[in-house]
Amino acid sequence: MKIKALRMFSHYHLGNVSQGETRTVKKEIGEALVKMLLAEEVEPEKAESPDPEKPKTGGKGGNKRGADSADKGASQG
């Protein structure tokens, strides 16, 4: 489950969480944080499917999308 912190808080398993920070957490933890009004659930981002009418343009420039460092510390199991 992916959550976004509504305000800064500290959690036993997650540590310090800043306001506006987005993390992937266990479903049970996420649901509890949402019930306590500390976080809100974030819908999983849908992968944009390429529009067949638009030709691909551009090159190798631009910002590279990297892994969010906040997600690295999230407990997965």
mmCIF file of the N, C-alpha and C atoms, coordinates in Angstrom:
data_MODEL
# 
_entry.id   MODEL 
# 
loop_
_atom_site.group_PDB 
_atom_site.id 
_atom_site.type_symbol 
_atom_site.label_atom_id 
_atom_site.label_alt_id 
_atom_site.label_comp_id 
_atom_site.label_asym_id 
_atom_site.label_entity_id 
_atom_site.label_seq_id 
_atom_site.pdbx_PDB_ins_code 
_atom_site.Cartn_x 
_atom_site.Cartn_y 
_atom_site.Cartn_z 
_atom_site.occupancy 
_atom_site.B_iso_or_equiv 
_atom_site.pdbx_formal_charge 
_atom_site.auth_seq_id 
_atom_site.auth_comp_id 
_atom_site.auth_asym_id 
_atom_site.auth_atom_id 
_atom_site.pdbx_PDB_model_num 
ATOM 1   N N  . MET A 1 1  ? 0.852  -1.171 0.000   1.00 0.00 ? 1  MET A N  1 
ATOM 2   C CA . MET A 1 1  ? 0.000  0.000  0.000   1.00 0.00 ? 1  MET A CA 1 
ATOM 3   C C  . MET A 1 1  ? 0.896  1.232  0.000   1.00 0.00 ? 1  MET A C  1 
ATOM 4   N N  . LYS A 1 2  ? 0.510  2.225  -0.755  1.00 0.00 ? 2  LYS A N  1 
ATOM 5   C CA . LYS A 1 2  ? 1.281  3.458  -0.839  1.00 0.00 ? 2  LYS A CA 1 
ATOM 6   C C  . LYS A 1 2  ? 0.517  4.555  -0.104  1.00 0.00 ? 2  LYS A C  1 
ATOM 7   N N  . ILE A 1 3  ? 1.220  5.269  0.798   1.00 0.00 ? 3  ILE A N  1 
ATOM 8   C CA . ILE A 1 3  ? 0.594  6.321  1.589   1.00 0.00 ? 3  ILE A CA 1 
ATOM 9   C C  . ILE A 1 3  ? 1.353  7.624  1.439   1.00 0.00 ? 3  ILE A C  1 
ATOM 10  N N  . LYS A 1 4  ? 0.655  8.715  1.738   1.00 0.00 ? 4  LYS A N  1 
ATOM 11  C CA . LYS A 1 4  ? 1.254  10.049 1.773   1.00 0.00 ? 4  LYS A CA 1 
ATOM 12  C C  . LYS A 1 4  ? 0.961  10.642 3.140   1.00 0.00 ? 4  LYS A C  1 
ATOM 13  N N  . ALA A 1 5  ? 1.999  11.079 3.847   1.00 0.00 ? 5  ALA A N  1 
ATOM 14  C CA . ALA A 1 5  ? 1.844  11.626 5.193   1.00 0.00 ? 5  ALA A CA 1 
ATOM 15  C C  . ALA A 1 5  ? 1.134  12.972 5.141   1.00 0.00 ? 5  ALA A C  1 
ATOM 16  N N  . LEU A 1 6  ? 0.116  13.138 5.986   1.00 0.00 ? 6  LEU A N  1 
ATOM 17  C CA . LEU A 1 6  ? -0.606 14.399 6.068   1.00 0.00 ? 6  LEU A CA 1 
ATOM 18  C C  . LEU A 1 6  ? 0.092  15.375 6.997   1.00 0.00 ? 6  LEU A C  1 
ATOM 19  N N  . ARG A 1 7  ? 0.873  14.839 7.932   1.00 0.00 ? 7  ARG A N  1 
ATOM 20  C CA . ARG A 1 7  ? 1.685  15.654 8.839   1.00 0.00 ? 7  ARG A CA 1 
ATOM 21  C C  . ARG A 1 7  ? 2.859  14.811 9.310   1.00 0.00 ? 7  ARG A C  1 
ATOM 22  N N  . MET A 1 8  ? 3.824  15.458 9.943   1.00 0.00 ? 8  MET A N  1 
ATOM 23  C CA . MET A 1 8  ? 5.004  14.757 10.424  1.00 0.00 ? 8  MET A CA 1 
ATOM 24  C C  . MET A 1 8  ? 4.623  13.864 11.604  1.00 0.00 ? 8  MET A C  1 
ATOM 25  N N  . PHE A 1 9  ? 5.127  12.616 11.606  1.00 0.00 ? 9  PHE A N  1 
ATOM 26  C CA . PHE A 1 9  ? 4.897  11.714 12.728  1.00 0.00 ? 9  PHE A CA 1 
ATOM 27  C C  . PHE A 1 9  ? 6.033  10.702 12.804  1.00 0.00 ? 9  PHE A C  1 
ATOM 28  N N  . SER A 1 10 ? 6.079  9.998  13.927  1.00 0.00 ? 10 SER A N  1 
ATOM 29  C CA . SER A 1 10 ? 7.077  8.962  14.138  1.00 0.00 ? 10 SER A CA 1 
ATOM 30  C C  . SER A 1 10 ? 6.343  7.640  14.306  1.00 0.00 ? 10 SER A C  1 
ATOM 31  N N  . HIS A 1 11 ? 6.894  6.584  13.716  1.00 0.00 ? 11 HIS A N  1 
ATOM 32  C CA . HIS A 1 11 ? 6.270  5.270  13.768  1.00 0.00 ? 11 HIS A CA 1 
ATOM 33  C C  . HIS A 1 11 ? 7.317  4.237  14.149  1.00 0.00 ? 11 HIS A C  1 
ATOM 34  N N  . TYR A 1 12 ? 6.914  3.250  14.931  1.00 0.00 ? 12 TYR A N  1 
ATOM 35  C CA . TYR A 1 12 ? 7.830  2.219  15.422  1.00 0.00 ? 12 TYR A CA 1 
ATOM 36  C C  . TYR A 1 12 ? 8.595  1.533  14.289  1.00 0.00 ? 12 TYR A C  1 
ATOM 37  N N  . HIS A 1 13 ? 7.911  1.159  13.217  1.00 0.00 ? 13 HIS A N  1 
ATOM 38  C CA . HIS A 1 13 ? 8.550  0.445  12.106  1.00 0.00 ? 13 HIS A CA 1 
ATOM 39  C C  . HIS A 1 13 ? 9.070  1.374  11.012  1.00 0.00 ? 13 HIS A C  1 
ATOM 40  N N  . LEU A 1 14 ? 8.437  2.528  10.834  1.00 0.00 ? 14 LEU A N  1 
ATOM 41  C CA . LEU A 1 14 ? 8.794  3.417  9.725   1.00 0.00 ? 14 LEU A CA 1 
ATOM 42  C C  . LEU A 1 14 ? 9.802  4.496  10.114  1.00 0.00 ? 14 LEU A C  1 
ATOM 43  N N  . GLY A 1 15 ? 9.937  4.786  11.395  1.00 0.00 ? 15 GLY A N  1 
ATOM 44  C CA . GLY A 1 15 ? 10.812 5.875  11.830  1.00 0.00 ? 15 GLY A CA 1 
ATOM 45  C C  . GLY A 1 15 ? 10.101 7.205  11.653  1.00 0.00 ? 15 GLY A C  1 
ATOM 46  N N  . ASN A 1 16 ? 10.865 8.268  11.453  1.00 0.00 ? 16 ASN A N  1 
ATOM 47  C CA . ASN A 1 16 ? 10.288 9.596  11.261  1.00 0.00 ? 16 ASN A CA 1 
ATOM 48  C C  . ASN A 1 16 ? 9.766  9.740  9.846   1.00 0.00 ? 16 ASN A C  1 
ATOM 49  N N  . VAL A 1 17 ? 8.561  10.263 9.730   1.00 0.00 ? 17 VAL A N  1 
ATOM 50  C CA . VAL A 1 17 ? 7.929  10.474 8.428   1.00 0.00 ? 17 VAL A CA 1 
ATOM 51  C C  . VAL A 1 17 ? 7.589  11.951 8.326   1.00 0.00 ? 17 VAL A C  1 
ATOM 52  N N  . SER A 1 18 ? 8.045  12.598 7.278   1.00 0.00 ? 18 SER A N  1 
ATOM 53  C CA . SER A 1 18 ? 7.806  14.029 7.078   1.00 0.00 ? 18 SER A CA 1 
ATOM 54  C C  . SER A 1 18 ? 6.469  14.266 6.393   1.00 0.00 ? 18 SER A C  1 
ATOM 55  N N  . GLN A 1 19 ? 5.915  15.456 6.620   1.00 0.00 ? 19 GLN A N  1 
ATOM 56  C CA . GLN A 1 19 ? 4.659  15.832 5.974   1.00 0.00 ? 19 GLN A CA 1 
ATOM 57  C C  . GLN A 1 19 ? 4.842  15.822 4.467   1.00 0.00 ? 19 GLN A C  1 
ATOM 58  N N  . GLY A 1 20 ? 3.909  15.219 3.755   1.00 0.00 ? 20 GLY A N  1 
ATOM 59  C CA . GLY A 1 20 ? 3.948  15.159 2.301   1.00 0.00 ? 20 GLY A CA 1 
ATOM 60  C C  . GLY A 1 20 ? 4.781  14.016 1.743   1.00 0.00 ? 20 GLY A C  1 
ATOM 61  N N  . GLU A 1 21 ? 5.482  13.298 2.606   1.00 0.00 ? 21 GLU A N  1 
ATOM 62  C CA . GLU A 1 21 ? 6.329  12.194 2.159   1.00 0.00 ? 21 GLU A CA 1 
ATOM 63  C C  . GLU A 1 21 ? 5.463  11.013 1.735   1.00 0.00 ? 21 GLU A C  1 
ATOM 64  N N  . THR A 1 22 ? 5.864  10.347 0.667   1.00 0.00 ? 22 THR A N  1 
ATOM 65  C CA . THR A 1 22 ? 5.149  9.191  0.157   1.00 0.00 ? 22 THR A CA 1 
ATOM 66  C C  . THR A 1 22 ? 6.003  7.950  0.377   1.00 0.00 ? 22 THR A C  1 
ATOM 67  N N  . ARG A 1 23 ? 5.383  6.900  0.930   1.00 0.00 ? 23 ARG A N  1 
ATOM 68  C CA . ARG A 1 23 ? 6.086  5.641  1.198   1.00 0.00 ? 23 ARG A CA 1 
ATOM 69  C C  . ARG A 1 23 ? 5.199  4.458  0.867   1.00 0.00 ? 23 ARG A C  1 
ATOM 70  N N  . THR A 1 24 ? 5.852  3.340  0.588   1.00 0.00 ? 24 THR A N  1 
ATOM 71  C CA . THR A 1 24 ? 5.160  2.082  0.414   1.00 0.00 ? 24 THR A CA 1 
ATOM 72  C C  . THR A 1 24 ? 5.286  1.319  1.723   1.00 0.00 ? 24 THR A C  1 
ATOM 73  N N  . VAL A 1 25 ? 4.149  0.927  2.307   1.00 0.00 ? 25 VAL A N  1 
ATOM 74  C CA . VAL A 1 25 ? 4.124  0.260  3.599   1.00 0.00 ? 25 VAL A CA 1 
ATOM 75  C C  . VAL A 1 25 ? 3.232  -0.974 3.526   1.00 0.00 ? 25 VAL A C  1 
ATOM 76  N N  . LYS A 1 26 ? 3.301  -1.801 4.590   1.00 0.00 ? 26 LYS A N  1 
ATOM 77  C CA . LYS A 1 26 ? 2.397  -2.944 4.675   1.00 0.00 ? 26 LYS A CA 1 
ATOM 78  C C  . LYS A 1 26 ? 0.964  -2.431 4.735   1.00 0.00 ? 26 LYS A C  1 
ATOM 79  N N  . LYS A 1 27 ? 0.045  -3.223 4.206   1.00 0.00 ? 27 LYS A N  1 
ATOM 80  C CA . LYS A 1 27 ? -1.349 -2.820 4.151   1.00 0.00 ? 27 LYS A CA 1 
ATOM 81  C C  . LYS A 1 27 ? -1.908 -2.521 5.547   1.00 0.00 ? 27 LYS A C  1 
ATOM 82  N N  . GLU A 1 28 ? -1.579 -3.359 6.541   1.00 0.00 ? 28 GLU A N  1 
ATOM 83  C CA . GLU A 1 28 ? -2.101 -3.172 7.902   1.00 0.00 ? 28 GLU A CA 1 
ATOM 84  C C  . GLU A 1 28 ? -1.629 -1.843 8.484   1.00 0.00 ? 28 GLU A C  1 
ATOM 85  N N  . ILE A 1 29 ? -0.358 -1.523 8.294   1.00 0.00 ? 29 ILE A N  1 
ATOM 86  C CA . ILE A 1 29 ? 0.202  -0.273 8.813   1.00 0.00 ? 29 ILE A CA 1 
ATOM 87  C C  . ILE A 1 29 ? -0.435 0.918  8.105   1.00 0.00 ? 29 ILE A C  1 
ATOM 88  N N  . GLY A 1 30 ? -0.541 0.837  6.789   1.00 0.00 ? 30 GLY A N  1 
ATOM 89  C CA . GLY A 1 30 ? -1.141 1.923  6.018   1.00 0.00 ? 30 GLY A CA 1 
ATOM 90  C C  . GLY A 1 30 ? -2.580 2.202  6.422   1.00 0.00 ? 30 GLY A C  1 
ATOM 91  N N  . GLU A 1 31 ? -3.359 1.136  6.600   1.00 0.00 ? 31 GLU A N  1 
ATOM 92  C CA . GLU A 1 31 ? -4.759 1.314  6.990   1.00 0.00 ? 31 GLU A CA 1 
ATOM 93  C C  . GLU A 1 31 ? -4.864 1.961  8.371   1.00 0.00 ? 31 GLU A C  1 
ATOM 94  N N  . ALA A 1 32 ? -3.995 1.551  9.309   1.00 0.00 ? 32 ALA A N  1 
ATOM 95  C CA . ALA A 1 32 ? -4.015 2.136  10.658  1.00 0.00 ? 32 ALA A CA 1 
ATOM 96  C C  . ALA A 1 32 ? -3.663 3.617  10.613  1.00 0.00 ? 32 ALA A C  1 
ATOM 97  N N  . LEU A 1 33 ? -2.657 3.987  9.816   1.00 0.00 ? 33 LEU A N  1 
ATOM 98  C CA . LEU A 1 33 ? -2.249 5.391  9.713   1.00 0.00 ? 33 LEU A CA 1 
ATOM 99  C C  . LEU A 1 33 ? -3.348 6.243  9.085   1.00 0.00 ? 33 LEU A C  1 
ATOM 100 N N  . VAL A 1 34 ? -4.054 5.688  8.120   1.00 0.00 ? 34 VAL A N  1 
ATOM 101 C CA . VAL A 1 34 ? -5.167 6.405  7.487   1.00 0.00 ? 34 VAL A CA 1 
ATOM 102 C C  . VAL A 1 34 ? -6.298 6.614  8.495   1.00 0.00 ? 34 VAL A C  1 
ATOM 103 N N  . LYS A 1 35 ? -6.599 5.580  9.305   1.00 0.00 ? 35 LYS A N  1 
ATOM 104 C CA . LYS A 1 35 ? -7.659 5.703  10.317  1.00 0.00 ? 35 LYS A CA 1 
ATOM 105 C C  . LYS A 1 35 ? -7.312 6.749  11.363  1.00 0.00 ? 35 LYS A C  1 
ATOM 106 N N  . MET A 1 36 ? -6.008 6.903  11.679  1.00 0.00 ? 36 MET A N  1 
ATOM 107 C CA . MET A 1 36 ? -5.578 7.890  12.669  1.00 0.00 ? 36 MET A CA 1 
ATOM 108 C C  . MET A 1 36 ? -5.414 9.280  12.060  1.00 0.00 ? 36 MET A C  1 
ATOM 109 N N  . LEU A 1 37 ? -5.745 9.418  10.775  1.00 0.00 ? 37 LEU A N  1 
ATOM 110 C CA . LEU A 1 37 ? -5.652 10.687 10.048  1.00 0.00 ? 37 LEU A CA 1 
ATOM 111 C C  . LEU A 1 37 ? -4.216 11.227 9.995   1.00 0.00 ? 37 LEU A C  1 
ATOM 112 N N  . LEU A 1 38 ? -3.239 10.320 9.995   1.00 0.00 ? 38 LEU A N  1 
ATOM 113 C CA . LEU A 1 38 ? -1.849 10.715 9.848   1.00 0.00 ? 38 LEU A CA 1 
ATOM 114 C C  . LEU A 1 38 ? -1.398 10.630 8.390   1.00 0.00 ? 38 LEU A C  1 
ATOM 115 N N  . ALA A 1 39 ? -2.126 9.845  7.597   1.00 0.00 ? 39 ALA A N  1 
ATOM 116 C CA . ALA A 1 39 ? -1.743 9.651  6.198   1.00 0.00 ? 39 ALA A CA 1 
ATOM 117 C C  . ALA A 1 39 ? -2.991 9.415  5.362   1.00 0.00 ? 39 ALA A C  1 
ATOM 118 N N  . GLU A 1 40 ? -2.796 9.509  4.050   1.00 0.00 ? 40 GLU A N  1 
ATOM 119 C CA . GLU A 1 40 ? -3.859 9.179  3.112   1.00 0.00 ? 40 GLU A CA 1 
ATOM 120 C C  . GLU A 1 40 ? -3.311 8.187  2.102   1.00 0.00 ? 40 GLU A C  1 
ATOM 121 N N  . GLU A 1 41 ? -4.193 7.327  1.610   1.00 0.00 ? 41 GLU A N  1 
ATOM 122 C CA . GLU A 1 41 ? -3.766 6.335  0.630   1.00 0.00 ? 41 GLU A CA 1 
ATOM 123 C C  . GLU A 1 41 ? -3.562 7.020  -0.715  1.00 0.00 ? 41 GLU A C  1 
ATOM 124 N N  . VAL A 1 42 ? -2.492 6.638  -1.380  1.00 0.00 ? 42 VAL A N  1 
ATOM 125 C CA . VAL A 1 42 ? -2.182 7.172  -2.698  1.00 0.00 ? 42 VAL A CA 1 
ATOM 126 C C  . VAL A 1 42 ? -2.493 6.088  -3.713  1.00 0.00 ? 42 VAL A C  1 
ATOM 127 N N  . GLU A 1 43 ? -3.251 6.441  -4.712  1.00 0.00 ? 43 GLU A N  1 
ATOM 128 C CA . GLU A 1 43 ? -3.572 5.483  -5.765  1.00 0.00 ? 43 GLU A CA 1 
ATOM 129 C C  . GLU A 1 43 ? -2.303 5.130  -6.525  1.00 0.00 ? 43 GLU A C  1 
ATOM 130 N N  . PRO A 1 44 ? -2.127 3.872  -6.858  1.00 0.00 ? 44 PRO A N  1 
ATOM 131 C CA . PRO A 1 44 ? -0.950 3.507  -7.650  1.00 0.00 ? 44 PRO A CA 1 
ATOM 132 C C  . PRO A 1 44 ? -0.961 4.246  -8.981  1.00 0.00 ? 44 PRO A C  1 
ATOM 133 N N  . GLU A 1 45 ? 0.192  4.784  -9.335  1.00 0.00 ? 45 GLU A N  1 
ATOM 134 C CA . GLU A 1 45 ? 0.278  5.529  -10.593 1.00 0.00 ? 45 GLU A CA 1 
ATOM 135 C C  . GLU A 1 45 ? 0.170  4.563  -11.759 1.00 0.00 ? 45 GLU A C  1 
ATOM 136 N N  . LYS A 1 46 ? -0.722 4.884  -12.664 1.00 0.00 ? 46 LYS A N  1 
ATOM 137 C CA . LYS A 1 46 ? -0.894 4.042  -13.840 1.00 0.00 ? 46 LYS A CA 1 
ATOM 138 C C  . LYS A 1 46 ? 0.184  4.390  -14.858 1.00 0.00 ? 46 LYS A C  1 
ATOM 139 N N  . ALA A 1 47 ? 0.738  3.355  -15.460 1.00 0.00 ? 47 ALA A N  1 
ATOM 140 C CA . ALA A 1 47 ? 1.749  3.580  -16.492 1.00 0.00 ? 47 ALA A CA 1 
ATOM 141 C C  . ALA A 1 47 ? 1.061  4.185  -17.702 1.00 0.00 ? 47 ALA A C  1 
ATOM 142 N N  . GLU A 1 48 ? 1.656  5.254  -18.198 1.00 0.00 ? 48 GLU A N  1 
ATOM 143 C CA . GLU A 1 48 ? 1.068  5.909  -19.358 1.00 0.00 ? 48 GLU A CA 1 
ATOM 144 C C  . GLU A 1 48 ? 1.314  5.060  -20.598 1.00 0.00 ? 48 GLU A C  1 
ATOM 145 N N  . SER A 1 49 ? 0.232  4.716  -21.272 1.00 0.00 ? 49 SER A N  1 
ATOM 146 C CA . SER A 1 49 ? 0.384  3.966  -22.510 1.00 0.00 ? 49 SER A CA 1 
ATOM 147 C C  . SER A 1 49 ? 0.618  4.957  -23.643 1.00 0.00 ? 49 SER A C  1 
ATOM 148 N N  . PRO A 1 50 ? 1.546  4.657  -24.527 1.00 0.00 ? 50 PRO A N  1 
ATOM 149 C CA . PRO A 1 50 ? 1.829  5.595  -25.618 1.00 0.00 ? 50 PRO A CA 1 
ATOM 150 C C  . PRO A 1 50 ? 0.616  5.752  -26.538 1.00 0.00 ? 50 PRO A C  1 
ATOM 151 N N  . ASP A 1 51 ? 0.369  6.986  -26.946 1.00 0.00 ? 51 ASP A N  1 
ATOM 152 C CA . ASP A 1 51 ? -0.738 7.282  -27.844 1.00 0.00 ? 51 ASP A CA 1 
ATOM 153 C C  . ASP A 1 51 ? -0.310 6.912  -29.263 1.00 0.00 ? 51 ASP A C  1 
ATOM 154 N N  . PRO A 1 52 ? -1.023 5.991  -29.919 1.00 0.00 ? 52 PRO A N  1 
ATOM 155 C CA . PRO A 1 52 ? -0.598 5.559  -31.262 1.00 0.00 ? 52 PRO A CA 1 
ATOM 156 C C  . PRO A 1 52 ? -0.646 6.673  -32.307 1.00 0.00 ? 52 PRO A C  1 
ATOM 157 N N  . GLU A 1 53 ? -1.415 7.741  -32.056 1.00 0.00 ? 53 GLU A N  1 
ATOM 158 C CA . GLU A 1 53 ? -1.515 8.825  -33.028 1.00 0.00 ? 53 GLU A CA 1 
ATOM 159 C C  . GLU A 1 53 ? -0.321 9.773  -32.957 1.00 0.00 ? 53 GLU A C  1 
ATOM 160 N N  . LYS A 1 54 ? 0.359  9.833  -31.809 1.00 0.00 ? 54 LYS A N  1 
ATOM 161 C CA . LYS A 1 54 ? 1.483  10.744 -31.648 1.00 0.00 ? 54 LYS A CA 1 
ATOM 162 C C  . LYS A 1 54 ? 2.793  10.012 -31.927 1.00 0.00 ? 54 LYS A C  1 
ATOM 163 N N  . PRO A 1 55 ? 3.598  10.533 -32.844 1.00 0.00 ? 55 PRO A N  1 
ATOM 164 C CA . PRO A 1 55 ? 4.906  9.910  -33.059 1.00 0.00 ? 55 PRO A CA 1 
ATOM 165 C C  . PRO A 1 55 ? 5.834  10.245 -31.893 1.00 0.00 ? 55 PRO A C  1 
ATOM 166 N N  . LYS A 1 56 ? 6.720  9.316  -31.588 1.00 0.00 ? 56 LYS A N  1 
ATOM 167 C CA . LYS A 1 56 ? 7.674  9.560  -30.505 1.00 0.00 ? 56 LYS A CA 1 
ATOM 168 C C  . LYS A 1 56 ? 8.717  10.558 -30.977 1.00 0.00 ? 56 LYS A C  1 
ATOM 169 N N  . THR A 1 57 ? 8.991  11.533 -30.137 1.00 0.00 ? 57 THR A N  1 
ATOM 170 C CA . THR A 1 57 ? 10.005 12.528 -30.453 1.00 0.00 ? 57 THR A CA 1 
ATOM 171 C C  . THR A 1 57 ? 10.937 12.656 -29.273 1.00 0.00 ? 57 THR A C  1 
ATOM 172 N N  . GLY A 1 58 ? 12.035 13.300 -29.472 1.00 0.00 ? 58 GLY A N  1 
ATOM 173 C CA . GLY A 1 58 ? 12.961 13.535 -28.365 1.00 0.00 ? 58 GLY A CA 1 
ATOM 174 C C  . GLY A 1 58 ? 14.200 12.677 -28.507 1.00 0.00 ? 58 GLY A C  1 
ATOM 175 N N  . GLY A 1 59 ? 14.996 12.728 -27.480 1.00 0.00 ? 59 GLY A N  1 
ATOM 176 C CA . GLY A 1 59 ? 16.241 11.977 -27.523 1.00 0.00 ? 59 GLY A CA 1 
ATOM 177 C C  . GLY A 1 59 ? 16.609 11.469 -26.152 1.00 0.00 ? 59 GLY A C  1 
ATOM 178 N N  . LYS A 1 60 ? 17.887 11.544 -25.871 1.00 0.00 ? 60 LYS A N  1 
ATOM 179 C CA . LYS A 1 60 ? 18.364 11.018 -24.606 1.00 0.00 ? 60 LYS A CA 1 
ATOM 180 C C  . LYS A 1 60 ? 18.385 12.061 -23.500 1.00 0.00 ? 60 LYS A C  1 
ATOM 181 N N  . GLY A 1 61 ? 17.998 13.280 -23.777 1.00 0.00 ? 61 GLY A N  1 
ATOM 182 C CA . GLY A 1 61 ? 18.047 14.345 -22.781 1.00 0.00 ? 61 GLY A CA 1 
ATOM 183 C C  . GLY A 1 61 ? 16.912 14.251 -21.785 1.00 0.00 ? 61 GLY A C  1 
ATOM 184 N N  . GLY A 1 62 ? 16.957 15.130 -20.815 1.00 0.00 ? 62 GLY A N  1 
ATOM 185 C CA . GLY A 1 62 ? 15.880 15.190 -19.840 1.00 0.00 ? 62 GLY A CA 1 
ATOM 186 C C  . GLY A 1 62 ? 16.246 14.539 -18.532 1.00 0.00 ? 62 GLY A C  1 
ATOM 187 N N  . ASN A 1 63 ? 15.355 14.660 -17.597 1.00 0.00 ? 63 ASN A N  1 
ATOM 188 C CA . ASN A 1 63 ? 15.588 14.089 -16.276 1.00 0.00 ? 63 ASN A CA 1 
ATOM 189 C C  . ASN A 1 63 ? 15.331 12.593 -16.292 1.00 0.00 ? 63 ASN A C  1 
ATOM 190 N N  . LYS A 1 64 ? 16.185 11.886 -15.632 1.00 0.00 ? 64 LYS A N  1 
ATOM 191 C CA . LYS A 1 64 ? 16.009 10.444 -15.516 1.00 0.00 ? 64 LYS A CA 1 
ATOM 192 C C  . LYS A 1 64 ? 15.166 10.158 -14.296 1.00 0.00 ? 64 LYS A C  1 
ATOM 193 N N  . ARG A 1 65 ? 14.289 9.216  -14.402 1.00 0.00 ? 65 ARG A N  1 
ATOM 194 C CA . ARG A 1 65 ? 13.440 8.848  -13.283 1.00 0.00 ? 65 ARG A CA 1 
ATOM 195 C C  . ARG A 1 65 ? 14.185 7.825  -12.442 1.00 0.00 ? 65 ARG A C  1 
ATOM 196 N N  . GLY A 1 66 ? 14.374 8.135  -11.161 1.00 0.00 ? 66 GLY A N  1 
ATOM 197 C CA . GLY A 1 66 ? 15.120 7.247  -10.288 1.00 0.00 ? 66 GLY A CA 1 
ATOM 198 C C  . GLY A 1 66 ? 14.250 6.739  -9.165  1.00 0.00 ? 66 GLY A C  1 
ATOM 199 N N  . ALA A 1 67 ? 14.789 5.800  -8.414  1.00 0.00 ? 67 ALA A N  1 
ATOM 200 C CA . ALA A 1 67 ? 14.060 5.256  -7.272  1.00 0.00 ? 67 ALA A CA 1 
ATOM 201 C C  . ALA A 1 67 ? 14.034 6.291  -6.157  1.00 0.00 ? 67 ALA A C  1 
ATOM 202 N N  . ASP A 1 68 ? 12.900 6.413  -5.516  1.00 0.00 ? 68 ASP A N  1 
ATOM 203 C CA . ASP A 1 68 ? 12.745 7.351  -4.408  1.00 0.00 ? 68 ASP A CA 1 
ATOM 204 C C  . ASP A 1 68 ? 13.481 6.782  -3.200  1.00 0.00 ? 68 ASP A C  1 
ATOM 205 N N  . SER A 1 69 ? 14.384 7.568  -2.629  1.00 0.00 ? 69 SER A N  1 
ATOM 206 C CA . SER A 1 69 ? 15.184 7.083  -1.511  1.00 0.00 ? 69 SER A CA 1 
ATOM 207 C C  . SER A 1 69 ? 14.317 6.749  -0.307  1.00 0.00 ? 69 SER A C  1 
ATOM 208 N N  . ALA A 1 70 ? 13.138 7.363  -0.172  1.00 0.00 ? 70 ALA A N  1 
ATOM 209 C CA . ALA A 1 70 ? 12.259 7.084  0.959   1.00 0.00 ? 70 ALA A CA 1 
ATOM 210 C C  . ALA A 1 70 ? 11.692 5.667  0.862   1.00 0.00 ? 70 ALA A C  1 
ATOM 211 N N  . ASP A 1 71 ? 11.520 5.139  -0.351  1.00 0.00 ? 71 ASP A N  1 
ATOM 212 C CA . ASP A 1 71 ? 10.972 3.811  -0.529  1.00 0.00 ? 71 ASP A CA 1 
ATOM 213 C C  . ASP A 1 71 ? 11.970 2.722  -0.165  1.00 0.00 ? 71 ASP A C  1 
ATOM 214 N N  . LYS A 1 72 ? 13.250 3.025  -0.202  1.00 0.00 ? 72 LYS A N  1 
ATOM 215 C CA . LYS A 1 72 ? 14.266 2.017  0.067   1.00 0.00 ? 72 LYS A CA 1 
ATOM 216 C C  . LYS A 1 72 ? 14.188 1.492  1.492   1.00 0.00 ? 72 LYS A C  1 
ATOM 217 N N  . GLY A 1 73 ? 13.826 2.355  2.438   1.00 0.00 ? 73 GLY A N  1 
ATOM 218 C CA . GLY A 1 73 ? 13.797 1.951  3.835   1.00 0.00 ? 73 GLY A CA 1 
ATOM 219 C C  . GLY A 1 73 ? 12.463 1.351  4.274   1.00 0.00 ? 73 GLY A C  1 
ATOM 220 N N  . ALA A 1 74 ? 11.487 1.297  3.388   1.00 0.00 ? 74 ALA A N  1 
ATOM 221 C CA . ALA A 1 74 ? 10.171 0.777  3.764   1.00 0.00 ? 74 ALA A CA 1 
ATOM 222 C C  . ALA A 1 74 ? 10.240 -0.722 4.010   1.00 0.00 ? 74 ALA A C  1 
ATOM 223 N N  . SER A 1 75 ? 9.556  -1.163 5.022   1.00 0.00 ? 75 SER A N  1 
ATOM 224 C CA . SER A 1 75 ? 9.522  -2.580 5.369   1.00 0.00 ? 75 SER A CA 1 
ATOM 225 C C  . SER A 1 75 ? 8.648  -3.318 4.362   1.00 0.00 ? 75 SER A C  1 
ATOM 226 N N  . GLN A 1 76 ? 9.149  -4.405 3.846   1.00 0.00 ? 76 GLN A N  1 
ATOM 227 C CA . GLN A 1 76 ? 8.400  -5.166 2.849   1.00 0.00 ? 76 GLN A CA 1 
ATOM 228 C C  . GLN A 1 76 ? 7.852  -6.476 3.400   1.00 0.00 ? 76 GLN A C  1 
ATOM 229 N N  . GLY A 1 77 ? 8.254  -6.893 4.536   1.00 0.00 ? 77 GLY A N  1 
ATOM 230 C CA . GLY A 1 77 ? 7.772  -8.204 4.974   1.00 0.00 ? 77 GLY A CA 1 
ATOM 231 C C  . GLY A 1 77 ? 7.912  -8.441 6.368   1.00 0.00 ? 77 GLY A C  1 
# 
